[in-house]
Amino acid sequence: MNHSKCLILILCGAIYCAQVLPVKLTPSHNLSLKKAIESALPPGKHPRLLSGIVVGSLTRNEVLYERNADKLLIPASVNKIFTAFAALRKLKPTGTFKTYLYAKGPVREGQLQGDLYIKGGGDPSLVSERMWMLVNELIRWDVKKITGDIIGDASYFDEEKTPLTRPKYLKDQAYNAPVGALSFNFNTTTVYVRAGEKIGEPPRVHTDPQNSYIDVINHGTTKGAGTKNSIVVSRTDFVKGDIGDTVLLRGSIPLDAPEMRFYRNIVNPTLYAGHMFKNFLEQRGIQVQGRVKEGRVPETAKLLVEFDSLPLWQLIWGMNKFSNNFVADQILKKLGAHMWGEPGTLIKGITAVEDVLEDVGIKKKSYEIFDGSGLTRDTLVTARQVLTVLTNAWQDFSISAEFVASLGIAGEDGTIRRRFPNASVPAIRAKTGSLDGVTSLAGFATSADNEPLAFAIILNDPAMKYGKMTAWVDAIAVALTKFSRKF
């Protein structure tokens, strides 16, 4: 092994070789690749455009092309590459999150005497199907009735639900869902709206999943066919006790309009999960006499059920394929709790990521990360740092298969399933990043010679709206698949 191209670190008695690609272009650099990449960038004047691009060969340990590779830029959701890499390294691909059920009182003749506690361990995969499975675990205790309350315990994480660096205008958007140690259905709900049966009637509204946590105030009306559709669905910030959230519907919907759907986040993850748990219990025939509350599991309580999440590799798969911000931030806080103790916090999680990045040669304070998802604009990284992580993920046999499989396949699935429509490029696997003024793409591609390449492309231009730079980064990625050393 050429140690001049490796950073050797001895940690806890184990030796890790962190591959760091050389900074300078190699003699084998193909000028046609440089021309193809730079011709993909926009013609004309874009005075505020900042670009960071780097391409490396994974078999020859060469940098094939670089442009402002060490410039700090906003990565958007490409930031999830750091989260995925650190989590797979520290939590392991088969690691799980736990959800627990506790009770103080005994179960006698089908009755659980007193309260039932549900304590979350940050599981981001606790959705309807898995909540049903959790209830099945309790049913085997022959519980038919709970005489007390359902009490949700979210103390495994801190109380910060949404990073302070997030823009306020994101408010109730589903992709800005709050995090919590006890959460359900990605802390989102779907509101379906259909026209009423007659003109003047309120629209028909349904929430999915159906629950007792969300109260819908319907101020909408149905108007004649062909009229303008002005329906607006917003979630208020008001939560009191166990009342839950209020969703306000305003405007009008034409009689002939198709069904509409709105995705909204919720305010209080613990209460939302508690209400859904209570609903699922009642659907299975278990009567709950009390209410849903927040609290902590008493030290004297008895453990009834320990329920595992999906394995981490599946969570990473869903996080990267669909760029799920909620899953990324849940994983980050879990990483923090695992490495630095309860409660899990963003700061602890970010510190754990920083330690992993330092292990592969990326110095602390050479970048800024503020969350696990990249939704905040305060996060700044370089294209070379992204490439370093990709290279090390590729070379680490313990995580490489899971890491690579989590990336979207060009034109086929994930967030790039509708991109690259006119090119045969299934050889591209990549993570996307998109915000107003930010477009990024990073991952792996195979050249025309079947040579595996890693690449990172980050474009920042505050003058450009969401998605306006997508064609540029896609053209660069396609150029990589056409690269050949033969001519």
C-alpha positions in Angstrom: 0.0 0.0 0.0 1.3 3.5 -0.9 1.2 5.2 2.5 1.9 8.6 0.8 -1.7 8.5 -0.3 -3.2 7.4 3.0 -3.7 9.0 6.4 -3.0 6.3 9.0 -4.8 6.7 12.2 -4.6 4.4 15.2 -7.7 4.5 17.3 -8.5 2.2 20.1 -5.9 -0.3 18.9 -7.4 -0.5 15.4 -5.7 0.8 12.3 -7.8 2.8 9.8 -6.5 3.9 6.4 -8.3 7.0 5.4 -7.9 7.5 1.6 -7.2 11.1 0.7 -7.0 11.8 -3.0 -4.1 14.0 -4.1 -4.8 17.6 -4.7 -3.0 18.1 -8.0 -4.3 16.7 -11.3 -2.4 13.6 -12.5 -0.6 13.3 -15.8 -3.3 11.0 -17.1 -5.9 13.8 -16.8 -8.0 13.8 -19.9 -8.5 17.2 -21.5 -11.7 16.1 -23.2 -13.3 15.5 -19.7 -12.3 19.0 -18.7 -13.9 20.4 -21.8 -17.1 18.3 -21.4 -17.5 19.4 -17.8 -16.9 23.1 -18.4 -19.1 23.2 -21.4 -21.9 21.9 -19.2 -21.7 25.0 -17.0 -24.0 27.8 -18.1 -23.0 30.1 -21.0 -23.2 33.8 -20.5 -22.8 35.9 -17.4 -23.7 34.5 -14.0 -21.7 36.9 -11.7 -23.0 35.3 -8.5 -22.5 31.7 -9.5 -20.1 29.8 -7.2 -19.2 26.2 -8.2 -17.2 23.5 -6.4 -16.6 20.4 -8.6 -14.2 17.4 -8.2 -14.0 14.0 -9.9 -11.8 11.2 -8.8 -10.9 7.7 -10.0 -11.6 5.1 -7.3 -9.3 2.5 -8.8 -6.3 4.8 -9.7 -6.6 7.2 -6.7 -6.4 10.1 -9.1 -8.2 13.4 -9.3 -9.4 13.7 -12.9 -10.9 17.2 -12.6 -11.3 19.9 -10.0 -12.8 23.4 -9.9 -12.9 25.4 -6.7 -12.8 22.0 -4.9 -11.8 23.6 -1.6 -14.3 26.4 -1.6 -16.9 26.3 1.2 -20.4 26.1 -0.3 -24.0 25.3 0.8 -24.5 21.6 0.0 -28.2 21.3 0.7 -29.2 17.6 1.1 -25.8 16.3 -0.1 -25.1 16.9 3.6 -26.9 13.6 4.2 -23.8 11.9 2.8 -21.9 12.9 6.0 -24.8 11.8 8.2 -25.0 8.4 6.5 -21.3 7.7 6.6 -20.9 8.6 10.2 -24.0 6.6 11.3 -23.0 3.5 9.4 -19.5 3.7 10.9 -20.6 4.2 14.5 -24.1 2.6 14.7 -23.3 -0.2 12.2 -25.6 -1.2 9.3 -27.6 -3.6 11.5 -28.1 -1.2 14.4 -31.6 -0.4 15.6 -33.6 2.1 17.5 -35.8 0.9 20.4 -39.3 1.7 21.5 -40.4 0.4 25.0 -43.7 -0.2 26.7 -43.7 0.0 30.5 -46.4 -0.3 33.3 -46.3 0.1 37.0 -49.5 -1.8 37.7 -50.1 -5.5 37.1 -52.2 -7.2 34.4 -55.1 -9.0 36.0 -58.0 -10.6 34.3 -57.3 -8.7 31.1 -56.9 -5.3 32.8 -53.7 -3.3 33.0 -54.0 -1.5 36.3 -52.9 2.1 36.0 -50.9 3.9 33.2 -49.2 2.5 30.2 -45.9 4.2 29.3 -44.5 4.3 25.7 -40.9 5.4 25.7 -39.3 6.4 22.4 -35.7 5.7 21.3 -35.8 8.0 18.3 -37.2 5.4 15.8 -37.8 7.2 12.5 -39.5 4.1 11.1 -42.5 4.0 13.5 -45.3 4.3 10.9 -48.8 2.8 10.8 -47.7 -0.7 9.9 -45.0 -0.8 12.6 -47.3 0.7 15.2 -49.7 -2.1 14.5 -46.8 -4.6 15.1 -46.0 -2.8 18.4 -49.6 -3.2 19.6 -49.4 -6.9 18.7 -46.5 -7.2 21.1 -48.7 -5.9 23.9 -51.7 -8.0 23.0 -49.7 -11.1 23.9 -49.9 -9.9 27.5 -53.7 -10.5 27.2 -54.5 -6.9 27.8 -58.1 -6.0 27.1 -58.4 -2.8 29.1 -56.1 0.0 30.4 -57.5 1.7 33.4 -55.1 4.7 33.4 -53.5 7.0 30.8 -51.2 6.6 27.9 -48.0 8.5 28.8 -45.4 9.3 26.2 -41.8 9.5 27.2 -39.5 11.4 24.8 -36.6 12.0 27.2 -34.1 10.0 25.1 -33.7 13.2 23.0 -33.6 16.8 24.2 -36.6 19.1 23.7 -35.3 21.0 20.6 -37.7 19.9 17.9 -36.5 22.0 15.0 -33.0 23.6 14.6 -33.0 27.3 15.2 -31.1 27.8 11.9 -34.2 26.7 9.9 -36.0 29.4 8.0 -39.3 30.4 9.7 -41.2 30.3 6.4 -40.9 26.5 6.3 -43.3 26.4 9.3 -45.8 23.6 8.6 -44.1 22.0 5.5 -43.8 18.2 5.8 -40.1 18.3 4.8 -39.5 20.5 7.9 -41.1 18.0 10.4 -39.9 18.3 14.0 -37.8 15.6 15.5 -38.5 13.7 18.8 -37.5 10.6 20.6 -41.1 9.4 20.4 -42.4 10.1 16.9 -44.9 8.7 14.4 -45.3 8.7 10.7 -42.3 11.1 10.1 -44.3 13.6 12.3 -46.5 14.4 9.3 -50.1 14.0 8.3 -51.8 14.1 4.9 -55.0 16.1 4.5 -57.3 15.1 1.6 -59.8 17.6 0.3 -62.7 16.9 -2.0 -65.5 19.1 -3.2 -68.8 18.9 -1.4 -71.8 17.2 -3.1 -73.5 20.5 -3.8 -72.5 24.1 -4.5 -72.3 26.0 -1.2 -71.5 22.9 0.9 -68.1 22.7 2.7 -65.5 20.5 1.2 -65.1 16.9 2.4 -61.9 16.6 4.5 -60.1 13.5 5.7 -56.7 13.2 7.5 -54.5 10.2 7.0 -53.8 8.5 9.3 -57.1 9.1 11.0 -56.5 10.3 14.5 -57.8 12.2 17.6 -54.8 14.5 17.7 -55.6 16.7 14.7 -58.7 19.0 14.7 -59.8 20.2 11.3 -61.6 23.6 11.1 -63.3 23.7 7.7 -64.0 27.2 6.5 -63.9 26.2 2.8 -66.8 26.1 0.4 -67.7 24.3 -2.8 -68.3 26.5 -5.9 -69.5 25.8 -9.4 -67.6 23.6 -11.9 -64.9 25.5 -13.7 -64.4 28.1 -11.1 -61.0 29.0 -9.6 -59.6 26.6 -7.0 -58.3 28.6 -4.0 -58.2 26.0 -1.2 -55.4 26.6 1.3 -54.6 24.2 4.2 -52.4 25.4 7.0 -51.4 24.0 10.4 -51.5 26.4 13.4 -48.8 26.5 16.0 -51.2 26.2 18.9 -51.0 23.2 21.1 -52.6 22.9 24.6 -52.4 19.9 26.8 -53.4 16.8 24.8 -55.7 18.7 22.4 -53.2 18.5 19.6 -52.9 20.5 16.4 -55.5 22.5 14.5 -55.6 22.4 10.7 -57.4 25.3 9.1 -59.0 25.0 5.6 -59.9 28.1 3.8 -60.9 29.1 0.2 -63.1 27.4 -2.4 -62.9 24.3 -4.5 -64.8 23.7 -7.8 -67.5 21.1 -7.9 -65.6 19.2 -10.6 -62.1 19.5 -9.1 -60.1 16.3 -8.5 -59.2 15.3 -4.9 -56.4 17.4 -3.5 -53.8 16.4 -1.0 -51.7 18.5 1.4 -48.7 17.2 3.4 -48.2 19.0 6.7 -46.0 18.5 9.8 -47.3 18.4 13.3 -46.2 20.4 16.4 -45.9 17.9 19.2 -44.4 14.5 18.2 -44.9 12.9 21.6 -48.6 13.7 21.8 -49.1 12.8 18.2 -47.4 9.4 18.7 -49.3 8.9 21.9 -52.7 9.6 20.3 -51.9 7.3 17.4 -50.8 4.5 19.8 -54.1 4.9 21.7 -56.1 4.7 18.4 -54.3 1.6 17.4 -54.9 0.0 20.8 -58.6 0.8 20.5 -58.7 -0.6 16.9 -57.4 -3.9 18.3 -60.1 -4.0 21.0 -58.1 -2.6 23.9 -60.1 -0.1 25.9 -58.2 2.9 27.2 -60.0 4.7 30.1 -57.5 7.6 30.5 -56.1 10.3 28.3 -52.8 10.8 26.4 -50.2 12.7 28.3 -46.4 13.5 28.3 -44.2 12.3 31.1 -41.4 10.0 32.1 -41.3 6.3 32.9 -41.0 5.8 36.7 -38.0 3.8 37.9 -40.3 1.3 39.5 -42.1 0.5 36.2 -41.9 -2.9 34.6 -40.7 -3.4 31.0 -43.4 -5.2 29.0 -42.2 -4.8 25.4 -39.0 -3.9 23.7 -39.6 -3.2 20.0 -36.9 -2.8 17.4 -36.9 -0.3 14.5 -36.0 -1.3 11.0 -32.2 -1.8 10.8 -30.1 1.2 10.2 -29.2 0.3 6.6 -32.9 0.4 5.7 -33.3 3.8 7.4 -30.2 5.1 5.5 -31.7 3.7 2.3 -34.9 5.6 2.8 -33.1 8.8 4.0 -30.9 9.0 0.9 -33.2 7.7 -1.8 -36.0 10.1 -0.9 -33.9 12.8 0.9 -35.9 12.5 4.1 -34.9 15.4 6.4 -36.8 14.0 9.4 -34.9 10.7 9.2 -31.6 12.4 8.9 -32.1 14.6 11.9 -33.4 11.6 14.0 -30.3 9.6 13.0 -28.1 12.5 14.0 -29.6 12.8 17.5 -29.4 9.0 17.9 -25.8 9.1 16.9 -25.2 11.8 19.6 -27.0 9.8 22.3 -25.0 6.7 21.3 -21.6 8.4 21.4 -22.1 10.9 24.2 -25.0 9.7 26.3 -28.6 10.7 26.8 -30.3 12.9 25.9 -29.4 13.0 22.2 -28.9 16.5 20.8 -27.9 18.0 17.5 -24.7 19.3 19.0 -23.7 15.8 20.3 -24.6 14.3 16.9 -22.6 16.9 15.0 -19.7 16.3 17.3 -19.9 12.6 16.5 -19.9 13.3 12.8 -16.9 15.6 13.2 -15.0 12.8 14.9 -15.7 10.4 12.1 -14.7 13.0 9.5 -11.5 13.7 11.3 -10.8 9.9 11.2 -10.7 10.1 7.4 -8.5 13.2 7.2 -11.1 16.1 7.2 -10.0 18.6 9.8 -12.4 20.0 12.3 -13.3 23.7 11.8 -12.6 23.4 8.1 -16.4 23.2 7.5 -19.6 23.9 9.3 -22.5 21.5 9.8 -25.6 22.5 11.6 -28.0 19.5 11.2 -28.2 16.1 9.7 -30.3 16.9 6.7 -28.8 20.0 5.0 -32.0 21.9 5.2 -30.3 24.8 6.8 -28.3 27.3 4.7 -25.7 27.7 7.5 -24.0 24.4 6.6 -20.9 24.9 4.5 -18.6 22.2 3.1 -16.3 21.7 0.2 -16.6 19.4 -2.8 -13.3 17.8 -1.9 -14.6 16.9 1.6 -17.6 15.3 0.0 -15.3 13.3 -2.3 -13.2 12.2 0.6 -16.2 10.7 2.4 -17.4 9.0 -0.8 -14.0 7.5 -1.4 -13.7 6.2 2.1 -17.3 4.8 2.1 -16.5 3.0 -1.2 -13.4 1.4 0.3 -14.8 0.4 3.7 -16.1 -3.1 3.1 -18.1 -3.0 6.4 -20.4 -0.3 5.1 -19.7 0.1 1.3 -22.6 -2.0 0.0 -25.2 -0.4 2.2 -23.9 3.1 1.5 -23.8 2.8 -2.2 -27.2 1.1 -2.4 -28.8 4.0 -0.5 -28.0 6.4 -3.3 -30.6 7.1 -6.1 -30.1 5.4 -9.4 -30.2 7.8 -12.3 -33.5 7.7 -14.2 -34.8 4.8 -12.1 -35.5 5.6 -8.5 -35.1 8.0 -5.6 -34.9 11.7 -6.1 -33.2 11.2 -9.6 -35.8 8.8 -11.0 -37.2 11.5 -13.3 -33.8 12.9 -14.3 -31.5 11.9 -17.1 -34.5 10.9 -19.3 -32.7 11.0 -22.6 -29.5 9.2 -21.5 -28.8 5.6 -20.7 -27.0 6.2 -17.4 -28.0 3.7 -14.8 -24.3 3.6 -13.9 -24.9 6.9 -11.9 -25.8 6.6 -8.3 -26.0 9.9 -6.5 -27.4 12.0 -3.7 -29.2 15.2 -4.7 -29.3 18.6 -3.0 -31.8 21.4 -3.8 -32.7 24.7 -2.2 -33.4 28.1 -3.7 -30.0 29.1 -5.0 -28.4 25.7 -4.4 -28.1 22.6 -6.6 -25.8 19.7 -5.8 -25.2 16.2 -6.8 -22.6 13.7 -5.4 -22.0 10.0 -5.7 -20.6 7.5 -8.1 -20.5 6.8 -11.8 -18.8 4.5 -14.2 -16.9 5.8 -17.2 -17.2 4.6 -20.7 -14.3 2.2 -19.9 -16.2 0.9 -16.8 -13.9 2.7 -14.5 -15.6 3.6 -11.1 -15.5 7.3 -10.4 -16.6 9.4 -7.4 -17.7 13.0 -7.9 -19.1 16.0 -6.0 -20.8 19.0 -7.7 -22.0 21.9 -5.7 -23.5 25.0 -7.3 -24.5 28.1 -5.4 -26.2 31.1 -7.0 -28.6 33.2 -4.9 -30.1 34.6 -8.1 -31.3 31.2 -9.2 -34.6 29.6 -8.0 -35.2 26.1 -6.9 -34.2 23.5 -9.6 -33.0 26.0 -12.2 -29.4 24.7 -12.1 -30.4 21.0 -12.2 -29.7 20.6 -15.9 -26.2 21.9 -15.4 -25.2 19.3 -12.7 -26.9 16.5 -14.6 -24.9 17.4 -17.8 -21.7 17.2 -15.8 -22.7 13.7 -14.4 -23.5 12.5 -17.9 -20.1 13.7 -19.1 -18.5 11.4 -16.5 -20.2 8.4 -18.0 -18.7 9.3 -21.4 -15.2 9.7 -20.2 -12.6 7.3 -21.7 -8.9 7.0 -21.4 -8.7 5.4 -24.8 -9.0 8.6 -26.8 
